[in-house]
Each structure stands twice: as C-alpha cells, then as structure tokens.
Amino acid sequence: MAALRIETCHVACSANRTPNVVSWGRGGTLAFGTCHSVAIYDPQERVVLSMLNGHTGRVNAVQWVHKEDCAPETHLVSGGSDSSLLVWAAQNGKFVQSAECKGHTGAVCAVDAIYAGQSILVASAAADSSVRLWLCGDAKEAECLHTQTFGTGFMMDVSLALLPGTKVPILACGGDDSRVHLFVWLREKELRRVMTLQGHEDWVRGVAWTSIGGELLLASCSQDCLIRVWRLRAKSGSGARSEGDRDDAVIKMKEDVFRVEEQEEGRVFAVALETVLAGHENWVYGVHWQPPSYTGGELKQPLSLLSASMDKTMILWMPDQASGVWMEQVRVGEVGGNTLGFYGCQMSPDASGILAHAFHGALHLWSKDDSSGEWKPDVVLSGHFNSVQDLSWDPEGEFILSVSSDQTARLFTPWRTKPGGTSRTTWHEISRPQIHGYDMQCLATLGRFRFVSGADEKVLRVFQAPRNFVDNFANISGTSKEKLLASGDRTTLPEGASTPALGLSNKAVFQGDLVPSNKDGEKFSSISDQYQESYFHPINMTEPPPEDHLLQNTLWPEVQKLYGHGFEMFCLASDCGGTVVASACKASKAEHASVLLWSASTWRQLQVLPCHALTVTQMAFSPDADMLLLVSRDRTWSLWRRRQHDPEPQYVLYARTTKETSVHSRIIWSCDWSPDGKFFVTSSRDKKVIVWGPCTKDSCEDTITSPEVTPCSSILDVGDSATAVAFCPQLCSDNSYLLAVGLECGRIVVFGWKPAGDPAGGQDWIRYGETDTSQSHTLAIKRLRWRPRVGLAEESGLLQLASAGADHALKIFNVHIEGL
C-alpha cells in the first residue's frame, strides 16, 4: 500500500468581524479568529503556521497570555459564540487544547488572561450580561471563581493586570453604560468592585492595562470618539494625599483612592485621569499598548499607545519626553474603497509594525522603514470573510480563482520574494476581479484570463483581465508578458476597471480615460464622470498589493451579461477549450431546472437541456468535451453527448438514472470525470461515493439511452455527507485512479480506485489517508480541485489540491504519495 502524506501549503482566510479577535504575541506571531478556528500566522514568513479547531461557533475573542519577562507566549485563550472559552498550550511545537471554561449562556465577546503562579487567571465577558473569572490549572475543565452580573447591561471588553507591588489581580471592564468598572480579586473572597471611572459619553468599546515604572496605565476607548488614559499608583499613606503630592506649584488631577486588604495589611491605591486623546472622527473600537523597553538601563523604545477607529485610521500616540503631554505621532489608514473602518489594532513586539483588522475581515499591516522612518503598507494574509462557494484553477495552474458569499471573486498566486533565490514561495491575493452586490455562488474559467461568475441573481457575468493585471501578474509571478496572452497584443485591452456609484457592473477604463481635465485644468477620473465615479488608478506592482489597492485598483472589466435563467444562479461549468459554458439555477420544478448552454465566442444561447426535476447541483464536461454530466437535487444524474457533425456544439441525452434506477437515496452534491474520460464519479448526502462507466466512444450515432453506463465500483460509504469529489488529473503508477472526497464535517479523504477486472486484483477502493484535525475545515467542504499538472512542472512527484470551505477558508494542500 502506497504511503500518503498531506501538508498544508496555504490557508487564505480573514479575521472574524468582531473587535477583540486579533492578538499579536511577544514571539512575533499573530493569533486571530476566523470562522470557528483560531489561525496562528507568522507575519515575517507570511504563512499560516497552524489552525486551532475546537470551537463549534464563531470565535469572537483571542488573547495571548503574556509573560512578565516578555518571552514568547506558550498559552492562548479564545472565546466564541458557542459560549465557551478554550485555553491552548504549546506542546512539542504545536498548540493543543489544555482547558475549557464552561458556564456562560451567551456568546463570549472579550477575554484576557494573566499567570497566577502555575495556573492561568482568565476573565471573560459575554452576551449573557456577565463577566466571569476563571482559574485554569491542571484540570481539563477550568474552575469558575466568580460571576459578576450587570443586569441588562453588557461589558464590551475586559483587561487584567496585577496591582503594583502585589499579587492581587485587578480587572477593568468597559461597557454600554459608558463607564469603566474596576474590580479586585482577593483569594477566597468575592470579586469586589473598588471604583467606577466616569467621563465617556457613549459605550466603552475597549480597555487595556500596561505597567510602567511601578504604576499602571489604563486606556479606555469609546463610541464618543475619545480615548481616556488613567493612571493607577500605590499611595504611601491611607489619606487622599501623600507627602509627595504636596507641591502647590504643580496642578494635580483629582485622585480617587481605594484600599485593598492583602493578607494582614492593607494598601491604598489612587486613580487619576492622565489625559484625554481626541483625534478620531468616528467610534474608537480598539486600543493597544506598546510598553517601553530598556537596554542596559537606557530607554530603547518609549511608551506608546495605538488606537483604531471606524474612521478608517489608526493613530500612534506618545507622551512628549519633556512635557509629558500626549501627542499624535503617526496616523495611517485607508482612503476610498468600500471598507467600513477598523475593529481593532495590534502592535508588533518591537514596535516596527502596526496592524488593524477591518469590518470586512481584512488585515491591514504597516511596517516602519528603518532608513526613512516612514510607515508603509506591507504584504499580509488575506482571504474571504464568508463561505467560499466555488474555485477554479487557470488552465496552466499558475493561479486560482474563488468566489464567496462575501460577494467577491479573488485571485491567488504564488510569489517568491527573491526571484530565483532560495527564499520561500508564499501564496497571496493579487487581484479582486469582482466586488458584487449579491452573494456569489459559482464560476467557470475560460482560458487564462476570462471567467464567468454566477451569484444570487438571474444574470451571468463575463469578465476579462485588463492590461494592468496582466502586467502585474507577470511582474509578481516572473512570467513573460508575451507568453501570457496568446495573441501577444495587449494594446486593445482596457487598462483596468471601476464600478460606477450604485452599480453592479465593472466598467472598463481605457488609457485615455485616466487623466482627462476640464477647461480649468481640473483632473477627473474618467471622461464622462465629473463626480469621480471611477476610482481606478493603474499601479505597477512587484509584490502582492495591500487591501486598499485590492479594493479599487484590481477589478476586471465586465464584457458580457447573459440572461435566461428564472432564479438565482447555482452552478457553472466550461469545457477544456473554453468554448462552451453550461449554467444552472435554483429550481423547485422541472421547467426551471433546465441547463443552458452558451457559446463563449458569440455569447449566444446554444441549447436548453431539460431533464431534471430539481436544482442541478453540479456539472462537469469530460476531458475531451464530448460528454456533459449533470447531477441534481432530485437524486439522479444525466449524461449528455455531443453531436459529431454539427458546426456548433449540440448535446443529446446519452444516459441517465431515474427514481427507480438511482443508486443514491439523497441529493447528489458533486461529480467529476476521470482524467482519461472513461469514468465519472458522484457523491451524495447519503454518504455514498460511486464510480460509473465505462463511457466508451462507439461509432454509433447519437443514441438516446446507454444501459452500459452503470456502477462499476462498489459503493463507498465515507461515513458522512460527501459534499465534494475530485479525480486527480494524473494516474498512479499502477494505473489506478486517485480521488479526493470532501465531507460535510470538513475532512478531506484521499482514496485510490481500481476498475473491476484489474490484473492486479484485490479490492477496488483503497483509503490512502485524510486530513488531520488541524488541517481540516470546520464546516462543509464546498469544492475540491486538483491543480493542473502543468503548474507543478518544477516540483516532480508533488500533487496539489485546493479546497473551498463554508468556514470561509480556501486551502491548498501538498499531497505526497510514494510510487505515484
């Protein structure tokens, strides 16, 4: 039996759209929630290191447990909409689930944690109007120390720290009452509220402690567009003032004091407002401290505070070294596009990078240039923020297109940071050809630089790559521009595309449209638009673009709309030559379940294929385009054969199953052809995978039915609903076939199959292996596609498989099989 090894090559994903979902560790790695998983991402290597799967709901909050010595973290806490908190611990280079906190009855929205001896003290806020304190030790299930309820109010964020000079934890909570509540926890006693900080005039969205010089600073941000910084210090006496305060020449802020009884002695602490920071023009959602660092007693990195707002900007604040007045030092952000602002922010351990995550899930990274000191956008991970519905490789296997319920189509390609060098190749999004107003469902590629997409509308849309994309793709991939387009003529292509205001169609922008001006010399973005309807500006890229460029400068022009379907589009297919497109829409009766065939050269409707009673769920042309296979929600499949003597492609029914002859007892989700075109495979909700055939090419003129197309494999029970299936484009060394099956639970299983009567004998199905828990998707797999072999010419013996999941992730796997 051949040995199989599956490695994760790339994961394209984005952060969940919640404020507290990203955390940057002292070890340099980012942890963020994506759908039901926690992604561990290395921004230096630009790769996802691992996916932590354990939640059954959306991950809303993620936080590294920082160590006092600033060493790399070994623990991580996450909270989700499944009302649970999970503690992850590093073991043998991997993070495994070490504890679970159960008790909340609503979605967890914020977490924080500190070390308490050998245990971890965790604070959490949830939608059940409570804040809980947990102690996570050796036990698998954590102990709930205290539950603090807030009636009908909600706490938006929590932050833990230790009171100066003590081991007493202090908890700050910010909520919808516009206040910041301070609690202290004394062992074997209740969580006690010691102070309520007032001043904000709207919901407090974020709170964060930092320790400096034996004191604590607390930053709180609010929907009133302001940030307040509070200073907490220990007082030497029990009164409201101490000897150090008696300086009448210095203006002192009013201090509020509280007393903490620790063991047999009490200590007094004072809290005063340090400053109010006004600079944002919209709700401030996140604050993050960069504590000062010292080298040999010398200040290396001064104290700074980062804030993120819905006004699409981040601001870096620092106190003036002479006066102590807090000033805005750096402001970065996005201009234009359709982003709705930032949900949170993080700073790298060495303060050389700042990162925000946006309403649409995108990560925005800026890095500081060592020579100039300027902050510049940097390359960072990107991906869909809703279910990935379909994907397709280009015929040469050099890039992959995907469409999603997040209403976008995205294009990913490998990028080598040093062409010809030894640096690692990483995958990145380099274009967003379509940003739509409907959830997108399907696509089909037509050659290298054309594709058709279908969404929750009755229209099909055809797109063609603009010249700016072809040039940039050549720069990033290292491919010759002349080889990219068969005609070699790029002069007729539009420069780019833009979407008119309130429109859904990408309008082509030609070179002459880019710099027009009126009689006063005022420049417009297009000839016919004085209101800046077109936002496209050509950019020369040598590396993957940041999010703002993806949003407005990488669209593809729409060249055709196809009308004819009565309901929302569901699936698409194209033949290998890119000459015919088949389309199907949602259908609850036979008249709407017909498949339409289109000519890819004239975009004329060629034919209507009536056969099924319910939605056709997937279609596939045979490798030679002689056959078209349809599978349907009505539990049957139909096979159509191309007429041999018609000038234009015409297909007639060749074989089919009926309710009486169907082997599948539930909806058939997926189908695919073997690379030699002799067999096809179907997979169904009934957990069955079946290979059918043989589909021989006889000399008989177009027949109506062919009883020879029958199951030629034993029925494979995969144990779960089989939502996707794909034949590998290459035969194994023993002439057996390789199949990947995607399951509703998110796992991918790889099987080998031999036709009956094989000289080697033995069983027809061989289970080679499957993805492990960390590699698998957490929700149903929507589509599987093997990379065309031509795209792997430089990597002998390697196969690659791409998967699209309902968990918002697009994954690419390296599949190694000995003896293939």
N, C-alpha and C positions, 0 to 999 in steps of 0.2 A: 504494500500500500504506500502510495506516494505521501511524502510529508508536506504539509502546507503551513505557511506562516503568513499572518496578516499583520501589517504595520500601518499605523495611521500616518499618512503623508501630509494631509492638510485638513483643517477644520475651518470653514467660513461661518462665522456666527457674529452676533452683536449682543450688546448688553440689553437686559430687560428694561422696560420703561418705568423704572421706579428710582427714587432719589438715592437710596443707600446701597446700591447694588455693586459698586466697584470699590476695591481696596488695593492699594499699592504697597507691597511688603518691603521691609528693610533689605531683604535679599535681592530686590530688584524685579521680582515677578508680580504681575497683576493677577488678581483673582476677581472674577465678575460672574454674576448670574446670567445665564442665557437659557430661556425657557425653564425646564426642570433641572438643569445642570449647573454646576459651577465650573467655569473654564479657568485653567491656570495658564497664563500667557507670558512669554518672555519677550518684552519689547526690544531687547537688543538683538536676539536671534530672529525675531519676528515669526515665531512659531507657537502654536498651542501645545504646551507640554503634556497636558492631561485634561480629561473631563471627569469631574466627580459626579457620579449619578447616584442619587439616593432619595431625593425629594419626589413626591408624587404631585406636586403643584408648582406653580411658578416661583422661582427663587426671587425674593424681594430685597434681601439684605445679606451682605457678605462683609466679613471683617477679619483681618489677620489679628492674631493675638501677639502684640508686640512685646519684645523682651527689653529689660532695662538696659542691657549692655549694647543694644542696637544690633545684635546678631541676627542672622536670617531666622525667620519665624519657622516654628515646627508645628503650629496649630492654627486652625482656621475655623471660624464659626459661620454658619449660614442659616437663614430663616426664610420660610416660604409660605405661600398661600395654602399649603396643606396643614397649617397651624403648628408645625413642628420646627425645632431647631436641631441642627446636626453639627457636631464637633468632629473635625477631621484632624488626624495626626499623621505626621510624616513617619513612614516605616520603610526602610530599605529603598529610599529614593522615591517612594510613592506615597500618596495621601490616601489613607483608609479611614472609614468612619469609626470613631472611637467612642462616641456617646451620643445619646439622643435626649432632647428635652421635650417632654410631652406634658401638656396641661392647658395651653392656650386653646380657646374655642373660636378664634378668628385668625385671619391672615396675619402673620408676623411681618411688620414693616420696618423694624430697626433692631440692630443688635450691636453690642460692644462687649469686650472681654478683657480681663487682666489676669495675671497669675496671682494666685493666693497660696503661697507655699508650693506644694507639689500638685495642687489642684488648679482649676480654672474657674474664675468667677465670671458668670455671664449675665448680662442684663438684656432684656428684650421688651419691645413694645409691640402691641398687636391691635388689631381692629376690634377686639373684644373689650376695649376701653381699659385695658390693664397693662401694667408694667410688672414683669416678674424678674426675680433674682434667682439664679441657679448656681449650684456648685457641682462641677463636673470632675469626678475623680476617677478611680479605677473601675467603678461600676459602669455597665453599658448604658443604663438609664440614669440621667442626672437627677439630683435632688433639688426640688424647688424650695428655696429658703423662705421666700416671701412673695406675696401677690399684693400689689398696690393698685386699687381701682380708682377710676376718675369719673364715675357716674356716667354721664352721657358724653363726656369729652374724650378726646383721643390724643395720645402722645405721638408726635411725628418722628422724634429722634431721641436717642439716649447716648450718654457718654460716661465712661467710668474712669476714675483715677484714684490715687491714694493721697489722703491729706498730707501736707508737708510734715516730714519728721515722724510720721506714724505709719502703721499698717492698716489704718482704718479706710475702707473704701468710701468714696463719695460719688454719688450718682446725679447727673444732671439730665433733666427731661424737658424737652420743649414741645408745646402742643398747641391745640386750636383755641386755647384760652388766652393766647398772646403772652404767656408768661413762661419763665424758666424756673422749674422746681428743683431744689437741691435736697437730696436725701443722704443720710449716712447710715452705714450698716455696722453695728457692733455685734460681735459674735454672740450667738444665742439670745439675741434681742431682735425686736422688730425693726424693719426699715423705718427710720424716723425722718420726717420732713423737718429740716432745720431752717430753710429760708425759701422765699419766693421772690424772684427777681422780676421787676416790672419795668416797663419802658417801651417795649414793642407795641405796635398798634394793630397788628394782624398776626395770623398764625405764625408760630415759630417753626421753621422747617428744618433747621439743623443746629446742633450743638456739638462742641468739640473742646476737650481739655488739652492743655500741654503744660509741661513742667519746665520752669526756668528759674535758676538761682534760688532754689529753696521755696519758690512760690508757684502757684498755679494760675494760669490764664485760661479763661473760658470764653470762647467765641460763640455767639448765637446769631443766626441769620433768620430773616423773616420775610413774609409777603408784603411788608411795608417798605421793601426795597432797601432796608438798612441792615447794617451789621453792628452788633454791640460787643465790646470786649470788656470782660470783668476780671478783676484781679483778686485772688484769694490768698491771704497770707496768715501766718500764725502771729498772734499778739503775745507780748511778754507778760501782760497782766490780764486781769479779769475785767477791767473797765473798758469804756468805749475808746479811750485814748491811752497811749503808752508814751514813755519819755521821748522816744524817737519821733513822736508826732508833734512835739511842742516847738514848732518853728512857725511863728506867726507871719514870717515873710513869704511863706510858700502857701499857695492856695491848695487846700486839700479837698478831695471829693468826699462826700458823706459816706461813712462806712457803716455797714450793718454787721453785727457780730453774732456769733452763736458759740455755744460751749459744747464740747464733746467729752464725755466721760470715758476714758480709756483705762481699763483695769481699775486702779485705786486713785488715780489722779485725773484731773480734768484739764483740758486745754481750750483756749479761746482762739477763734479764728475770725477774721474780718474780711468782708467782701465789699468792694467798691467798684463803681463803673470807671473803667480805664479810658475808653474812647468810644465814639460813635462814628462809623465809617459810612459815608454817603458817596456813592459813585455810580451805582447801578440804576437803571431806569425801569426795571421790572422786578418781579419777585426774585428774591435770592434763595436758592434751593440748597446750596452746599457751601461749607467752609472746611478747610483742611490746613493744619499747622505744619510748617517745616521748622522743627526745633533747632536752636542754634547748635553748632558743632564747634569743638575746640581741638586744636592740635598743639601739644606741648604747652598748654595754658594760653595759647593765642587764639583769638576768635577767628575761625575759618569761614563759617557761614552764619550770618546774623539771623535773628529770629524773623520769620516772615509768615504771612497768612494768605492763603489762596481762597478766592470766593468765585462761585459760579452762579449765573443768573439766567432767567428766561429772556433777558435782553440779548442773548447770544454772545455774551462776553464773559471772560474770566479776568479777574484783577488780582495782581500780586501786591500786597500791602506790606510795608516795613516801617518800623519806627525810626525817626531820624536819630542818628547816633549822638548828636549834640543836644537837641531839644527834647527828644523823646516823643515828638509829635508824629502820629501815624500818617503816612503819605502813600499815595498810589505810585507804585514804581513801574509796573508793566501792565498793559491791557492788551489782550489778544481775543480774537473772536471771528465769527463768520459774517460775511456780508452777502446778502442775496440768498438765492436758493429757497427751499421750502421748509427749512428747519424751524422748529418752534422753541428754540432756546435750550439751555443746558440744565440737566437734572442734578448734576453733582460734579465734583472735581477732586483730583488727587495730584500729589507732587512726588517726584522720584526721591529716593533717599538722599542723593547728592544734590538735589535741587536743580539738576540740569534739564529736567523735563517736567512739563505740566500737562495734565490730561483732563479732558471733560467728556462726559457722556451725555448724549442729546436725547430729545424726545423721541426721535426715530431710531434710537438704539445705537447710533454710530458713535465710535470712539474718535475723539479729536485730540491729537498729540502735537505739542510744540516742543522743540528742543532748542537749547541755548547754544549759539555758535561761540566756541571758545575764543576765536580771534576777534570777532566784531562785537560780541556781547548781545547780538540781536536774537530774538526768538523767531524761529521759522517752523512752519508746518512740517511734520515728519511722517514717514510711512508707518502705518499702523494697521492692525487687523480690521477687516470689515466683513459684513455679511447681512443676510436677511433678518428682519425682525418679526416675521410671521412664517407660517407654514410654507416650506419650499415645495411647490406643486409639481414641477417638471424640470428636466435638464436635458441638455444635448451637447455632445462634443462636435467640434467642427470636423469636417472630413479628414483633415490632416492631423487631428489630435493635438493641436497646439494650444487650444483654449477651450473653455467650457462655458456655455450659456445656461442660465437658470431663470425661472420665473417663480413668483411667490404671491401669496395672499397679501403681502405688504405693498402690492400694486407696483412692483418694479421688476424689470429684467436686468440682470447683472452678468458681466463677463469677467471671468477669472483666467489668468495665465501665469505660468512660472516666470520668475525674474531672478537672474543671477546678478548679485550686487557688483561683482567684478567679472565682466565678460571674459571667458577663457581662463579665469583664475580658479582657485581651489575653494572659494567661498561657497557656502551652502545655497542651494536654489530654494526659493520660497515662492508660494503661490499668493497672488494678490488680485484684487479687483481693479481693473484698469479702465472699465467703461460701464456706464449705466445707460444702455441704449434706450430704454423706455421707462418713463415715470408716469404712471397712469392714474386715472380716477376710479378704476374698478379693480377688484381683486383679480389677479391674473391666474390662469389655470393651466395653460399648455403652450408649447411652442414646437416648431419644427424648423431645422436649418436647411437652407437651400444653397449648397456650395459653401464657400468660406465666409462670405461677407453679406449674406442675406438670410433673413429668418422671418417666419410668420408666427404671430402670437395670438392667443385667444384668451378672453377674460370673461367676467360676469356681465357680458353684453352680447348682443347678437351679431357683432361685427368681428371679422378677422382683419388684422392689420399686418402689412408687409413692410419690413424695414431693410434699408441698405446702408452699409458702413460709409461714413463720409471720409474725405481725404485726410482730415486731421487725425482720425482714428487710425487709418492705415499707416500714416507716417509714425505716429506714436507707438503703435504696436510693433512696427519694425525696429524702432529705437530700443524698446524695452526687451523684446524677445531676441534681438540680434539677427533677425531675418532680413534678407534683401528685399527692398521695396518693390523692385521689378518682378520678383517671384511671387509676391503676394496676390497681385491681380493678374489673371490670365491674359487680359488684353494688353497689360503693360501701360495703359493710358489712364492716368489719374486726373487729367485736366478737366474731364467732363463731370467729375464727381463734385457735389457740393462740399463746401469747406466744413460745415457742421450742421447743427440743427438746434432749434429752440421751440418751446411750447408757448403759443400765444396765451395771453391772460384769459382765464376761464375756459381754455380749450383743452382738448384731449389729443389732438394730432400734432406730432412733431413736424414743424415746418422747416424745410431746407433753407440753409443760409449759405449763399454763394460769396465768393471773394469780394465781389463788387458791393455786397450789402454791408460790409463790415465797417467802413469808415466814411459814410456819407456825411455831408454837412449842409446846413441851410445857408441863406444869404448872410447871416450874421456870423458864420463860421462855427456855429454850434454843432457838435457831432451827435448823430443819432446812432442807435444800434442796428437799424435796418432802414431801407429807403422809404418804406411805406408806413413807418411807425415813429411818430414823434413822441410817443409815450413809453419808450423803452420796452416794447413788447418782447423784443428778442434780447436775451441776456448772454448769448454765446460769444465767447472770445477765444480765438484759437490759441492753444498753448503747445509749446514744444516740450514734450516730456521725455526724460531719460530714466525716470523711476516712477513707480505707481503714484497716482495723484491723491491728494488729500480729499476729504469729504466734500468741501465746498466746490472743488473742480468737478468731482463726480456728479454733483447735483446739477450743475448748469453748463458744463463745457464738454460733456461726453455723450450727449444724446445722439441717436441715429435718426436721419430723416425718414419719415413715413412716405412710402412711394405708392401704396395702394390700399384701398379698403375693399373687403369682399363681403357682400350682403347675400343673404339667402336663408339663414337659419332663423327659427322662430323663438328660440330660447337661448339661455346663456351657454357659451362655448364650454366644452368639456375635454375634448382630446383632439390631437392633430398628429399627422404622420406625413412624411415625404419619402419619395423613392431615392435610391442611392445616387441617381444622376441629377437630382434636384429639378426634375421636370414636371412632376405631378404632386399635388398636395391633396390629402384627404382630411376632411373635417367632420366633426360630430358635435352635437349639442345635447343638453339635458333633455330627456324625453320621458313622458309618462304614458304615451300611446304611440302606436306604430307610425303614424303619419309624421311625427317629429323625430323619430329615431333613425331616419334615413341618413346615410353618409353622402356628403357632396364631394365630388372630385373637381379639382381646378387645374388649369394649365398654368405652370409657373412662368411661361413666356408671354402669354397674352392675358392672363388672369381671367379668361373666360371659363364659365362653369361647363365642365365636360360631361358630367353624368351625375345622376342620382341613384344611389344603391339602396333600395328598400329591402329589408329582410327582418330586422329585429323589432321587438315589441316595446322594449325599454331602452334606456340610455346605452349607447355604445361606449364602453369604459376605456378601451384602448385599441389601437390599430397598429399594424406593422406590415410593411412591404417586405417581400422576400429579397434576398441579396441581389438577385438579377432583375427585380421589379416585375417579374412575371406573375406573381401572386400577391394578393392583398388579404390579410387576415383581420377579422373583426371579432372582438369578444364583447359581451354585453351583460347588463344587469339582469337580463331575462334568463341567465344561466346557460346560454348557448353561444356557440361560435359559428361564424360563416367564413368560407374561403372563396375568394373571387379570383378568376383567372383572366389574364389579359388576352384579348383577341389578337391573333397573329398578323392579320392582313389589313387592319385599319390604320389609316395615316395618323390619326390621333389616338391616344390611349383610350381604350374602351374595355371594361371588365364585365364578365358574366359570372353568375353564380356557379361555382365548381363543386363545392361540398358544404355541408352544414350539419349541425346537430339540431334536434328538436327537443321538446319537453320530454318526449318518450325515449329518445336515444341519448340524451345528455348524461354524461357521467357525473358532472358537477351538480351538486344539490343546492348551492348558494351562488351568489353573484360572482362572476369571473372578473377578477380585478386586473389581470395583466397577461401579456403574451409576448413571445419573441420567437425569432427564427434561428435555426442552427446556421453556422457560418457557411455550410455548403448548400443550404436551401432545401435539404431533404426532409427535415423535420421541423415542427414548431411545438412550442410548449405553452401550456396555460396554467395559471394559478388562481386559486379561488378562496373565498371566505370559508369554505368547507374544509380548509387546511390541506387540500389536495393539490399536488403538482403532477401534471400528466404530460407526457410527450406523445404527439400524434404524427402519423405519417404511414408510409413514405409518400411524399408528394412528387411522384415521377412525372417526367415530361414525355408523355407519349405522343404519338403522331396523330392521335385522334383530334378531330376538330372540336371546337368548344362544346363540351358536354355539360349537361345540367347537373347531374349528381355523380359522385365518385365514391362508391362504397368502400374503396380501398383505404381511404383516409380514416383510420381507426386508431385507438390507443395502441401504441407499440412499446409502451413501458408499463411496468407495474405501477399501481397507484402509490405515489409517495405521500405519506402523511407527515407533514412537517411540524405538527403539534400546535400550530397557531394559524390564524388567518394569514394567508400568503398574499400580501398586497403588491408585491413587485417580483419580477423574474427577468433574468437576462442570460442569454447564451454568451460564453466567451468567444470572441472572434477568431481564436486560434484553437486548433485541435491539440489534444495531448499527444505525447509520443506514441502511445498505443492506439491512436486514432479514436479514442473516446472523447466525449464532449464534457465541457466544464460549464456548470450553471451556478449562478448566484441567485438565492431566493431571499427576498426581504419580507420580514414578518411584521405584524401589527404591533408587537411588543417592542420593535426597534432593532432586533437582532438580524444579522445577515449570516446565512448559512451557505457554504460552498459545497456543491455535490459534483461527483463525476457520474456520467451515464454512458452505458454501452448498449447499442441496439441488440435485440434478441437475435440469437444465432451467431454472435460474435465468436470467432475461432478460439479466442482465449477462454471463453466460457465464464462461469461464475455469475454472481449477482449483477443486475443491471444498474442499480444505484449504489454509489459509494459516497459516504459522508466524509469529506476531507477535513472540515473544521468550520469554525464560526467565530464571529467577533466576541471578545470578552465584554464584561460589564462596562468597563470604561470606554471601550471603542464603540459600543452600540449606541444607536439613537434611543431616546427615552420615549418617543411616540412612534406612530406608524411610519414605515418607510413608504414614500410615495413613488419613487422611481429609482431604478438601478440602470447604469450604463457603463459598459466596459470601454476603456479608452482605445481608440483605433490603434492598431499595431504600429502604424507609420509614425505615430507620435512618440514611440518608445524605441526608435531605431538605435539610439546611442546606449540604451540600457538593455543589454541582452539578458534574456531569462526573467525579465520583470514584467508583470501584468499590473494594470491599474484599474480600479473600479471606483466609480463615483456613485454616491447615493444622495438622494434628496429626502429629507425627513419633515414630518409635521412638527418636529421640535425646533424648527427654524434653522437647522444646520444643514449645510452642504459639506459632505465629507469625501475625501479622496483617499483610497487605501492602496498600499503596495501589497500585491499578492505574490508570494514566492511559492512555487511548487517544484520540488525536486523531480527531475526527469521529464519536465514538460517539453 
